[in-house]
Amino acid sequence: MLQEIKDYLDSIRRNAVNAALAKNVNEYGVCVKIVSDCEEAVLSLFRKLDREYWKLWEQFEQAQVKIERCKEIFKDIREASSDIYALRKAEQALQELEEAK
């Protein structure tokens, strides 16, 4: 898309020069029309880029929310694992006490 914009800008420059050097009204009109069409195409591409930017921004924000949720889940898993480890240690200690009787 950036190359397309660059090509349109190059065309605008060339046709602006051609319009300045035009030998008659028809040549001038054609050059001005091309410049106008190119300007509109560039604006259209920028609008498209803007839409894509905001779409990607929204996806990024959604991904951030998912990442935060995953962090919370991993934290919960770590805490649960720690609790399970402590429970197993307590069960083992209780079993050792019962065996010692």
C-alpha positions in Angstrom: 0.0 0.0 0.0 2.9 2.4 0.8 4.3 1.8 -2.7 0.9 2.5 -4.2 0.8 5.8 -2.3 4.4 6.7 -3.4 3.4 6.0 -7.0 0.4 8.3 -6.8 2.5 11.0 -5.2 5.0 10.6 -8.1 2.2 10.9 -10.6 0.9 14.0 -8.8 4.4 15.7 -9.1 4.8 14.7 -12.8 1.4 15.9 -13.8 1.7 19.1 -11.8 4.9 19.9 -13.8 3.2 18.8 -17.0 0.2 21.1 -16.2 2.6 24.0 -15.6 4.2 23.3 -19.0 1.0 22.6 -20.9 0.8 24.1 -24.3 -3.0 24.3 -24.4 -6.1 24.2 -22.2 -6.8 20.6 -23.0 -3.4 19.4 -21.9 -3.7 21.5 -18.8 -7.1 20.1 -18.0 -6.0 16.5 -18.4 -3.0 17.0 -16.1 -5.2 18.7 -13.5 -7.7 15.9 -13.7 -5.0 13.3 -13.2 -3.6 15.2 -10.2 -7.1 15.4 -8.7 -7.7 11.7 -9.3 -4.4 10.8 -7.7 -5.0 13.0 -4.7 -8.4 11.3 -4.2 -6.8 7.9 -4.5 -4.1 8.8 -1.9 -6.8 10.1 0.5 -8.7 6.9 -0.1 -5.7 4.8 0.7 -5.0 6.9 3.9 -8.6 6.3 5.0 -8.1 2.6 4.4 -4.9 2.7 6.4 -6.7 4.5 9.2 -9.4 1.8 9.3 -6.8 -0.9 9.3 -4.9 0.8 12.1 -8.0 1.0 14.3 -9.0 -2.6 13.6 -5.5 -3.7 14.6 -5.6 -1.5 17.6 -8.8 -3.1 18.7 -7.3 -6.6 18.2 -4.3 -5.5 20.2 -6.5 -4.3 23.1 -8.4 -7.6 23.0 -5.1 -9.5 23.1 -4.0 -7.5 26.1 -7.2 -8.4 27.9 -6.6 -12.1 27.1 -3.0 -11.8 28.3 -4.0 -10.3 31.6 -6.7 -13.0 32.1 -4.0 -15.7 31.3 -1.7 -14.1 33.9 -4.5 -14.3 36.5 -5.2 -17.9 35.6 -1.5 -18.8 35.8 -1.3 -17.1 39.2 -4.3 -19.1 40.4 -2.7 -22.3 39.1 0.5 -21.5 40.9 -1.4 -20.8 44.1 -3.4 -24.0 43.7 -0.2 -26.0 43.0 1.3 -24.5 46.2 -1.8 -25.5 48.2 -1.8 -29.0 46.7 1.9 -29.3 47.6 1.2 -28.1 51.2 -1.7 -30.5 51.5 0.4 -33.5 50.3 3.1 -32.5 52.8 0.4 -32.4 55.6 -1.0 -35.7 54.5 2.5 -37.2 54.5 3.2 -35.8 58.0 -0.1 -37.1 59.3 0.6 -40.6 57.8 4.1 -40.6 59.4 2.5 -39.7 62.8 -0.1 -42.5 62.4 2.7 -45.0 61.5 4.8 -43.9 64.5 2.0 -44.8 66.9 
